[in-house]
Amino acid sequence: MSTADLHWIKSSYSSSNEPGDCLEVAPTATTIHVRDSKNTDGPRLALTPQAWADFVTYASQS
């Protein structure tokens, strides 16, 4: 799958007061792609599902 075929989903935790302040993810079977919604052509992260799960667990503890 090319990155052009990814289905990006905006975070449900995006602030309604700051509409440009969002994280988007595009999950596939083997990789979780992450990007900044303000810069969709900019850098992206590609994480394993386990690394993403570890990050979400860590982030939710703050």
mmCIF file of the N, C-alpha and C atoms, coordinates in Angstrom:
data_MODEL
# 
_entry.id   MODEL 
# 
loop_
_atom_site.group_PDB 
_atom_site.id 
_atom_site.type_symbol 
_atom_site.label_atom_id 
_atom_site.label_alt_id 
_atom_site.label_comp_id 
_atom_site.label_asym_id 
_atom_site.label_entity_id 
_atom_site.label_seq_id 
_atom_site.pdbx_PDB_ins_code 
_atom_site.Cartn_x 
_atom_site.Cartn_y 
_atom_site.Cartn_z 
_atom_site.occupancy 
_atom_site.B_iso_or_equiv 
_atom_site.pdbx_formal_charge 
_atom_site.auth_seq_id 
_atom_site.auth_comp_id 
_atom_site.auth_asym_id 
_atom_site.auth_atom_id 
_atom_site.pdbx_PDB_model_num 
ATOM 1   N N  . MET A 1 1  ? 0.850   -1.175 0.000  1.00 0.00 ? 1  MET A N  1 
ATOM 2   C CA . MET A 1 1  ? 0.000   0.000  0.000  1.00 0.00 ? 1  MET A CA 1 
ATOM 3   C C  . MET A 1 1  ? 0.895   1.237  0.000  1.00 0.00 ? 1  MET A C  1 
ATOM 4   N N  . SER A 1 2  ? 0.648   2.156  -0.911 1.00 0.00 ? 2  SER A N  1 
ATOM 5   C CA . SER A 1 2  ? 1.405   3.404  -0.920 1.00 0.00 ? 2  SER A CA 1 
ATOM 6   C C  . SER A 1 2  ? 0.789   4.368  0.086  1.00 0.00 ? 2  SER A C  1 
ATOM 7   N N  . THR A 1 3  ? 1.565   5.345  0.512  1.00 0.00 ? 3  THR A N  1 
ATOM 8   C CA . THR A 1 3  ? 1.036   6.302  1.483  1.00 0.00 ? 3  THR A CA 1 
ATOM 9   C C  . THR A 1 3  ? -0.101  7.136  0.896  1.00 0.00 ? 3  THR A C  1 
ATOM 10  N N  . ALA A 1 4  ? -0.186  7.224  -0.421 1.00 0.00 ? 4  ALA A N  1 
ATOM 11  C CA . ALA A 1 4  ? -1.299  7.951  -1.048 1.00 0.00 ? 4  ALA A CA 1 
ATOM 12  C C  . ALA A 1 4  ? -2.623  7.220  -0.847 1.00 0.00 ? 4  ALA A C  1 
ATOM 13  N N  . ASP A 1 5  ? -2.578  5.921  -0.593 1.00 0.00 ? 5  ASP A N  1 
ATOM 14  C CA . ASP A 1 5  ? -3.778  5.115  -0.405 1.00 0.00 ? 5  ASP A CA 1 
ATOM 15  C C  . ASP A 1 5  ? -4.245  5.040  1.050  1.00 0.00 ? 5  ASP A C  1 
ATOM 16  N N  . LEU A 1 6  ? -3.537  5.678  1.952  1.00 0.00 ? 6  LEU A N  1 
ATOM 17  C CA . LEU A 1 6  ? -3.878  5.591  3.364  1.00 0.00 ? 6  LEU A CA 1 
ATOM 18  C C  . LEU A 1 6  ? -5.154  6.371  3.674  1.00 0.00 ? 6  LEU A C  1 
ATOM 19  N N  . HIS A 1 7  ? -5.915  5.857  4.630  1.00 0.00 ? 7  HIS A N  1 
ATOM 20  C CA . HIS A 1 7  ? -7.129  6.524  5.111  1.00 0.00 ? 7  HIS A CA 1 
ATOM 21  C C  . HIS A 1 7  ? -6.799  7.171  6.450  1.00 0.00 ? 7  HIS A C  1 
ATOM 22  N N  . TRP A 1 8  ? -6.652  8.498  6.448  1.00 0.00 ? 8  TRP A N  1 
ATOM 23  C CA . TRP A 1 8  ? -6.249  9.231  7.642  1.00 0.00 ? 8  TRP A CA 1 
ATOM 24  C C  . TRP A 1 8  ? -7.449  9.547  8.516  1.00 0.00 ? 8  TRP A C  1 
ATOM 25  N N  . ILE A 1 9  ? -7.267  9.378  9.826  1.00 0.00 ? 9  ILE A N  1 
ATOM 26  C CA . ILE A 1 9  ? -8.312  9.629  10.820 1.00 0.00 ? 9  ILE A CA 1 
ATOM 27  C C  . ILE A 1 9  ? -7.781  10.660 11.804 1.00 0.00 ? 9  ILE A C  1 
ATOM 28  N N  . LYS A 1 10 ? -8.568  11.719 12.032 1.00 0.00 ? 10 LYS A N  1 
ATOM 29  C CA . LYS A 1 10 ? -8.160  12.759 12.975 1.00 0.00 ? 10 LYS A CA 1 
ATOM 30  C C  . LYS A 1 10 ? -8.447  12.295 14.402 1.00 0.00 ? 10 LYS A C  1 
ATOM 31  N N  . SER A 1 11 ? -7.572  12.626 15.297 1.00 0.00 ? 11 SER A N  1 
ATOM 32  C CA . SER A 1 11 ? -7.714  12.249 16.695 1.00 0.00 ? 11 SER A CA 1 
ATOM 33  C C  . SER A 1 11 ? -9.017  12.765 17.292 1.00 0.00 ? 11 SER A C  1 
ATOM 34  N N  . SER A 1 12 ? -9.681  11.938 18.060 1.00 0.00 ? 12 SER A N  1 
ATOM 35  C CA . SER A 1 12 ? -10.905 12.354 18.740 1.00 0.00 ? 12 SER A CA 1 
ATOM 36  C C  . SER A 1 12 ? -10.605 13.322 19.886 1.00 0.00 ? 12 SER A C  1 
ATOM 37  N N  . TYR A 1 13 ? -9.340  13.456 20.256 1.00 0.00 ? 13 TYR A N  1 
ATOM 38  C CA . TYR A 1 13 ? -8.940  14.376 21.315 1.00 0.00 ? 13 TYR A CA 1 
ATOM 39  C C  . TYR A 1 13 ? -8.533  15.737 20.773 1.00 0.00 ? 13 TYR A C  1 
ATOM 40  N N  . SER A 1 14 ? -8.746  15.976 19.485 1.00 0.00 ? 14 SER A N  1 
ATOM 41  C CA . SER A 1 14 ? -8.406  17.259 18.894 1.00 0.00 ? 14 SER A CA 1 
ATOM 42  C C  . SER A 1 14 ? -9.226  18.357 19.549 1.00 0.00 ? 14 SER A C  1 
ATOM 43  N N  . SER A 1 15 ? -8.579  19.471 19.812 1.00 0.00 ? 15 SER A N  1 
ATOM 44  C CA . SER A 1 15 ? -9.246  20.591 20.464 1.00 0.00 ? 15 SER A CA 1 
ATOM 45  C C  . SER A 1 15 ? -10.147 21.316 19.474 1.00 0.00 ? 15 SER A C  1 
ATOM 46  N N  . SER A 1 16 ? -11.394 21.532 19.837 1.00 0.00 ? 16 SER A N  1 
ATOM 47  C CA . SER A 1 16 ? -12.299 22.291 18.979 1.00 0.00 ? 16 SER A CA 1 
ATOM 48  C C  . SER A 1 16 ? -11.920 23.775 18.971 1.00 0.00 ? 16 SER A C  1 
ATOM 49  N N  . ASN A 1 17 ? -11.185 24.230 19.997 1.00 0.00 ? 17 ASN A N  1 
ATOM 50  C CA . ASN A 1 17 ? -10.750 25.627 20.052 1.00 0.00 ? 17 ASN A CA 1 
ATOM 51  C C  . ASN A 1 17 ? -9.548  25.880 19.152 1.00 0.00 ? 17 ASN A C  1 
ATOM 52  N N  . GLU A 1 18 ? -8.798  24.849 18.856 1.00 0.00 ? 18 GLU A N  1 
ATOM 53  C CA . GLU A 1 18 ? -7.616  24.947 18.009 1.00 0.00 ? 18 GLU A CA 1 
ATOM 54  C C  . GLU A 1 18 ? -7.747  23.929 16.878 1.00 0.00 ? 18 GLU A C  1 
ATOM 55  N N  . PRO A 1 19 ? -8.571  24.224 15.861 1.00 0.00 ? 19 PRO A N  1 
ATOM 56  C CA . PRO A 1 19 ? -8.865  23.224 14.831 1.00 0.00 ? 19 PRO A CA 1 
ATOM 57  C C  . PRO A 1 19 ? -7.649  22.743 14.053 1.00 0.00 ? 19 PRO A C  1 
ATOM 58  N N  . GLY A 1 20 ? -6.575  23.524 14.000 1.00 0.00 ? 20 GLY A N  1 
ATOM 59  C CA . GLY A 1 20 ? -5.382  23.094 13.282 1.00 0.00 ? 20 GLY A CA 1 
ATOM 60  C C  . GLY A 1 20 ? -4.413  22.320 14.132 1.00 0.00 ? 20 GLY A C  1 
ATOM 61  N N  . ASP A 1 21 ? -4.756  22.066 15.381 1.00 0.00 ? 21 ASP A N  1 
ATOM 62  C CA . ASP A 1 21 ? -3.850  21.421 16.332 1.00 0.00 ? 21 ASP A CA 1 
ATOM 63  C C  . ASP A 1 21 ? -4.237  19.961 16.493 1.00 0.00 ? 21 ASP A C  1 
ATOM 64  N N  . CYS A 1 22 ? -3.936  19.158 15.484 1.00 0.00 ? 22 CYS A N  1 
ATOM 65  C CA . CYS A 1 22 ? -4.437  17.783 15.485 1.00 0.00 ? 22 CYS A CA 1 
ATOM 66  C C  . CYS A 1 22 ? -3.382  16.778 15.044 1.00 0.00 ? 22 CYS A C  1 
ATOM 67  N N  . LEU A 1 23 ? -3.563  15.604 15.521 1.00 0.00 ? 23 LEU A N  1 
ATOM 68  C CA . LEU A 1 23 ? -2.786  14.450 15.117 1.00 0.00 ? 23 LEU A CA 1 
ATOM 69  C C  . LEU A 1 23 ? -3.686  13.577 14.263 1.00 0.00 ? 23 LEU A C  1 
ATOM 70  N N  . GLU A 1 24 ? -3.146  13.021 13.185 1.00 0.00 ? 24 GLU A N  1 
ATOM 71  C CA . GLU A 1 24 ? -3.901  12.097 12.355 1.00 0.00 ? 24 GLU A CA 1 
ATOM 72  C C  . GLU A 1 24 ? -3.151  10.780 12.289 1.00 0.00 ? 24 GLU A C  1 
ATOM 73  N N  . VAL A 1 25 ? -3.897  9.694  12.252 1.00 0.00 ? 25 VAL A N  1 
ATOM 74  C CA . VAL A 1 25 ? -3.307  8.366  12.130 1.00 0.00 ? 25 VAL A CA 1 
ATOM 75  C C  . VAL A 1 25 ? -3.952  7.629  10.957 1.00 0.00 ? 25 VAL A C  1 
ATOM 76  N N  . ALA A 1 26 ? -3.177  6.749  10.366 1.00 0.00 ? 26 ALA A N  1 
ATOM 77  C CA . ALA A 1 26 ? -3.671  5.890  9.287  1.00 0.00 ? 26 ALA A CA 1 
ATOM 78  C C  . ALA A 1 26 ? -3.196  4.475  9.599  1.00 0.00 ? 26 ALA A C  1 
ATOM 79  N N  . PRO A 1 27 ? -4.046  3.694  10.251 1.00 0.00 ? 27 PRO A N  1 
ATOM 80  C CA . PRO A 1 27 ? -3.629  2.339  10.616 1.00 0.00 ? 27 PRO A CA 1 
ATOM 81  C C  . PRO A 1 27 ? -3.726  1.373  9.434  1.00 0.00 ? 27 PRO A C  1 
ATOM 82  N N  . THR A 1 28 ? -2.758  0.480  9.347  1.00 0.00 ? 28 THR A N  1 
ATOM 83  C CA . THR A 1 28 ? -2.808  -0.653 8.418  1.00 0.00 ? 28 THR A CA 1 
ATOM 84  C C  . THR A 1 28 ? -2.554  -1.904 9.254  1.00 0.00 ? 28 THR A C  1 
ATOM 85  N N  . ALA A 1 29 ? -2.546  -3.030 8.628  1.00 0.00 ? 29 ALA A N  1 
ATOM 86  C CA . ALA A 1 29 ? -2.362  -4.283 9.369  1.00 0.00 ? 29 ALA A CA 1 
ATOM 87  C C  . ALA A 1 29 ? -0.987  -4.366 10.037 1.00 0.00 ? 29 ALA A C  1 
ATOM 88  N N  . THR A 1 30 ? 0.025   -3.742 9.443  1.00 0.00 ? 30 THR A N  1 
ATOM 89  C CA . THR A 1 30 ? 1.384   -3.886 9.958  1.00 0.00 ? 30 THR A CA 1 
ATOM 90  C C  . THR A 1 30 ? 2.022   -2.597 10.455 1.00 0.00 ? 30 THR A C  1 
ATOM 91  N N  . THR A 1 31 ? 1.401   -1.447 10.166 1.00 0.00 ? 31 THR A N  1 
ATOM 92  C CA . THR A 1 31 ? 2.017   -0.165 10.491 1.00 0.00 ? 31 THR A CA 1 
ATOM 93  C C  . THR A 1 31 ? 0.947   0.853  10.875 1.00 0.00 ? 31 THR A C  1 
ATOM 94  N N  . ILE A 1 32 ? 1.283   1.690  11.859 1.00 0.00 ? 32 ILE A N  1 
ATOM 95  C CA . ILE A 1 32 ? 0.446   2.825  12.208 1.00 0.00 ? 32 ILE A CA 1 
ATOM 96  C C  . ILE A 1 32 ? 1.197   4.073  11.733 1.00 0.00 ? 32 ILE A C  1 
ATOM 97  N N  . HIS A 1 33 ? 0.618   4.777  10.778 1.00 0.00 ? 33 HIS A N  1 
ATOM 98  C CA . HIS A 1 33 ? 1.219   5.993  10.241 1.00 0.00 ? 33 HIS A CA 1 
ATOM 99  C C  . HIS A 1 33 ? 0.666   7.177  11.022 1.00 0.00 ? 33 HIS A C  1 
ATOM 100 N N  . VAL A 1 34 ? 1.533   8.128  11.354 1.00 0.00 ? 34 VAL A N  1 
ATOM 101 C CA . VAL A 1 34 ? 1.151   9.284  12.158 1.00 0.00 ? 34 VAL A CA 1 
ATOM 102 C C  . VAL A 1 34 ? 1.658   10.547 11.469 1.00 0.00 ? 34 VAL A C  1 
ATOM 103 N N  . ARG A 1 35 ? 0.801   11.586 11.433 1.00 0.00 ? 35 ARG A N  1 
ATOM 104 C CA . ARG A 1 35 ? 1.221   12.860 10.845 1.00 0.00 ? 35 ARG A CA 1 
ATOM 105 C C  . ARG A 1 35 ? 0.550   14.023 11.572 1.00 0.00 ? 35 ARG A C  1 
ATOM 106 N N  . ASP A 1 36 ? 1.065   15.213 11.338 1.00 0.00 ? 36 ASP A N  1 
ATOM 107 C CA . ASP A 1 36 ? 0.509   16.459 11.858 1.00 0.00 ? 36 ASP A CA 1 
ATOM 108 C C  . ASP A 1 36 ? -0.510  16.956 10.842 1.00 0.00 ? 36 ASP A C  1 
ATOM 109 N N  . SER A 1 37 ? -1.743  17.193 11.271 1.00 0.00 ? 37 SER A N  1 
ATOM 110 C CA . SER A 1 37 ? -2.783  17.615 10.334 1.00 0.00 ? 37 SER A CA 1 
ATOM 111 C C  . SER A 1 37 ? -2.525  19.002 9.747  1.00 0.00 ? 37 SER A C  1 
ATOM 112 N N  . LYS A 1 38 ? -1.685  19.808 10.406 1.00 0.00 ? 38 LYS A N  1 
ATOM 113 C CA . LYS A 1 38 ? -1.369  21.133 9.875  1.00 0.00 ? 38 LYS A CA 1 
ATOM 114 C C  . LYS A 1 38 ? -0.343  21.055 8.754  1.00 0.00 ? 38 LYS A C  1 
ATOM 115 N N  . ASN A 1 39 ? 0.341   19.925 8.630  1.00 0.00 ? 39 ASN A N  1 
ATOM 116 C CA . ASN A 1 39 ? 1.405   19.768 7.643  1.00 0.00 ? 39 ASN A CA 1 
ATOM 117 C C  . ASN A 1 39 ? 1.307   18.369 7.039  1.00 0.00 ? 39 ASN A C  1 
ATOM 118 N N  . THR A 1 40 ? 0.246   18.118 6.280  1.00 0.00 ? 40 THR A N  1 
ATOM 119 C CA . THR A 1 40 ? -0.023  16.767 5.785  1.00 0.00 ? 40 THR A CA 1 
ATOM 120 C C  . THR A 1 40 ? 1.011   16.269 4.783  1.00 0.00 ? 40 THR A C  1 
ATOM 121 N N  . ASP A 1 41 ? 1.775   17.162 4.183  1.00 0.00 ? 41 ASP A N  1 
ATOM 122 C CA . ASP A 1 41 ? 2.842   16.736 3.278  1.00 0.00 ? 41 ASP A CA 1 
ATOM 123 C C  . ASP A 1 41 ? 4.191   16.661 3.978  1.00 0.00 ? 41 ASP A C  1 
ATOM 124 N N  . GLY A 1 42 ? 4.198   16.952 5.269  1.00 0.00 ? 42 GLY A N  1 
ATOM 125 C CA . GLY A 1 42 ? 5.441   16.974 6.035  1.00 0.00 ? 42 GLY A CA 1 
ATOM 126 C C  . GLY A 1 42 ? 5.847   15.592 6.515  1.00 0.00 ? 42 GLY A C  1 
ATOM 127 N N  . PRO A 1 43 ? 6.743   15.562 7.477  1.00 0.00 ? 43 PRO A N  1 
ATOM 128 C CA . PRO A 1 43 ? 7.252   14.294 8.011  1.00 0.00 ? 43 PRO A CA 1 
ATOM 129 C C  . PRO A 1 43 ? 6.142   13.446 8.616  1.00 0.00 ? 43 PRO A C  1 
ATOM 130 N N  . ARG A 1 44 ? 6.332   12.152 8.546  1.00 0.00 ? 44 ARG A N  1 
ATOM 131 C CA . ARG A 1 44 ? 5.388   11.187 9.126  1.00 0.00 ? 44 ARG A CA 1 
ATOM 132 C C  . ARG A 1 44 ? 6.166   10.142 9.900  1.00 0.00 ? 44 ARG A C  1 
ATOM 133 N N  . LEU A 1 45 ? 5.501   9.601  10.888 1.00 0.00 ? 45 LEU A N  1 
ATOM 134 C CA . LEU A 1 45 ? 6.067   8.470  11.618 1.00 0.00 ? 45 LEU A CA 1 
ATOM 135 C C  . LEU A 1 45 ? 5.400   7.197  11.138 1.00 0.00 ? 45 LEU A C  1 
ATOM 136 N N  . ALA A 1 46 ? 6.130   6.119  11.137 1.00 0.00 ? 46 ALA A N  1 
ATOM 137 C CA . ALA A 1 46 ? 5.589   4.802  10.820 1.00 0.00 ? 46 ALA A CA 1 
ATOM 138 C C  . ALA A 1 46 ? 5.966   3.885  11.983 1.00 0.00 ? 46 ALA A C  1 
ATOM 139 N N  . LEU A 1 47 ? 4.966   3.476  12.748 1.00 0.00 ? 47 LEU A N  1 
ATOM 140 C CA . LEU A 1 47 ? 5.189   2.704  13.963 1.00 0.00 ? 47 LEU A CA 1 
ATOM 141 C C  . LEU A 1 47 ? 4.596   1.308  13.836 1.00 0.00 ? 47 LEU A C  1 
ATOM 142 N N  . THR A 1 48 ? 5.186   0.372  14.550 1.00 0.00 ? 48 THR A N  1 
ATOM 143 C CA . THR A 1 48 ? 4.570   -0.948 14.636 1.00 0.00 ? 48 THR A CA 1 
ATOM 144 C C  . THR A 1 48 ? 3.326   -0.826 15.508 1.00 0.00 ? 48 THR A C  1 
ATOM 145 N N  . PRO A 1 49 ? 2.365   -1.710 15.338 1.00 0.00 ? 49 PRO A N  1 
ATOM 146 C CA . PRO A 1 49 ? 1.193   -1.662 16.221 1.00 0.00 ? 49 PRO A CA 1 
ATOM 147 C C  . PRO A 1 49 ? 1.564   -1.728 17.706 1.00 0.00 ? 49 PRO A C  1 
ATOM 148 N N  . GLN A 1 50 ? 2.593   -2.496 18.062 1.00 0.00 ? 50 GLN A N  1 
ATOM 149 C CA . GLN A 1 50 ? 3.004   -2.586 19.468 1.00 0.00 ? 50 GLN A CA 1 
ATOM 150 C C  . GLN A 1 50 ? 3.593   -1.273 19.962 1.00 0.00 ? 50 GLN A C  1 
ATOM 151 N N  . ALA A 1 51 ? 4.419   -0.624 19.134 1.00 0.00 ? 51 ALA A N  1 
ATOM 152 C CA . ALA A 1 51 ? 4.985   0.667  19.529 1.00 0.00 ? 51 ALA A CA 1 
ATOM 153 C C  . ALA A 1 51 ? 3.881   1.707  19.700 1.00 0.00 ? 51 ALA A C  1 
ATOM 154 N N  . TRP A 1 52 ? 2.881   1.700  18.818 1.00 0.00 ? 52 TRP A N  1 
ATOM 155 C CA . TRP A 1 52 ? 1.752   2.625  18.942 1.00 0.00 ? 52 TRP A CA 1 
ATOM 156 C C  . TRP A 1 52 ? 0.972   2.347  20.229 1.00 0.00 ? 52 TRP A C  1 
ATOM 157 N N  . ALA A 1 53 ? 0.713   1.088  20.517 1.00 0.00 ? 53 ALA A N  1 
ATOM 158 C CA . ALA A 1 53 ? -0.016  0.726  21.737 1.00 0.00 ? 53 ALA A CA 1 
ATOM 159 C C  . ALA A 1 53 ? 0.764   1.166  22.969 1.00 0.00 ? 53 ALA A C  1 
ATOM 160 N N  . ASP A 1 54 ? 2.081   0.991  22.953 1.00 0.00 ? 54 ASP A N  1 
ATOM 161 C CA . ASP A 1 54 ? 2.902   1.438  24.079 1.00 0.00 ? 54 ASP A CA 1 
ATOM 162 C C  . ASP A 1 54 ? 2.835   2.955  24.236 1.00 0.00 ? 54 ASP A C  1 
ATOM 163 N N  . PHE A 1 55 ? 2.889   3.686  23.123 1.00 0.00 ? 55 PHE A N  1 
ATOM 164 C CA . PHE A 1 55 ? 2.794   5.137  23.172 1.00 0.00 ? 55 PHE A CA 1 
ATOM 165 C C  . PHE A 1 55 ? 1.452   5.593  23.735 1.00 0.00 ? 55 PHE A C  1 
ATOM 166 N N  . VAL A 1 56 ? 0.362   5.007  23.247 1.00 0.00 ? 56 VAL A N  1 
ATOM 167 C CA . VAL A 1 56 ? -0.974  5.388  23.712 1.00 0.00 ? 56 VAL A CA 1 
ATOM 168 C C  . VAL A 1 56 ? -1.103  5.118  25.209 1.00 0.00 ? 56 VAL A C  1 
ATOM 169 N N  . THR A 1 57 ? -0.602  3.989  25.664 1.00 0.00 ? 57 THR A N  1 
ATOM 170 C CA . THR A 1 57 ? -0.632  3.665  27.085 1.00 0.00 ? 57 THR A CA 1 
ATOM 171 C C  . THR A 1 57 ? 0.139   4.713  27.877 1.00 0.00 ? 57 THR A C  1 
ATOM 172 N N  . TYR A 1 58 ? 1.332   5.051  27.420 1.00 0.00 ? 58 TYR A N  1 
ATOM 173 C CA . TYR A 1 58 ? 2.158   6.047  28.104 1.00 0.00 ? 58 TYR A CA 1 
ATOM 174 C C  . TYR A 1 58 ? 1.460   7.409  28.119 1.00 0.00 ? 58 TYR A C  1 
ATOM 175 N N  . ALA A 1 59 ? 0.960   7.845  26.960 1.00 0.00 ? 59 ALA A N  1 
ATOM 176 C CA . ALA A 1 59 ? 0.327   9.160  26.852 1.00 0.00 ? 59 ALA A CA 1 
ATOM 177 C C  . ALA A 1 59 ? -0.932  9.277  27.706 1.00 0.00 ? 59 ALA A C  1 
ATOM 178 N N  . SER A 1 60 ? -1.646  8.186  27.867 1.00 0.00 ? 60 SER A N  1 
ATOM 179 C CA . SER A 1 60 ? -2.902  8.238  28.632 1.00 0.00 ? 60 SER A CA 1 
ATOM 180 C C  . SER A 1 60 ? -2.646  8.296  30.146 1.00 0.00 ? 60 SER A C  1 
ATOM 181 N N  . GLN A 1 61 ? -1.423  8.076  30.570 1.00 0.00 ? 61 GLN A N  1 
ATOM 182 C CA . GLN A 1 61 ? -1.094  8.110  31.986 1.00 0.00 ? 61 GLN A CA 1 
ATOM 183 C C  . GLN A 1 61 ? -0.726  9.507  32.474 1.00 0.00 ? 61 GLN A C  1 
ATOM 184 N N  . SER A 1 62 ? -0.666  10.480 31.562 1.00 0.00 ? 62 SER A N  1 
ATOM 185 C CA . SER A 1 62 ? -0.268  11.828 31.996 1.00 0.00 ? 62 SER A CA 1 
ATOM 186 C C  . SER A 1 62 ? -1.411  12.628 32.533 1.00 0.00 ? 62 SER A C  1 
# 
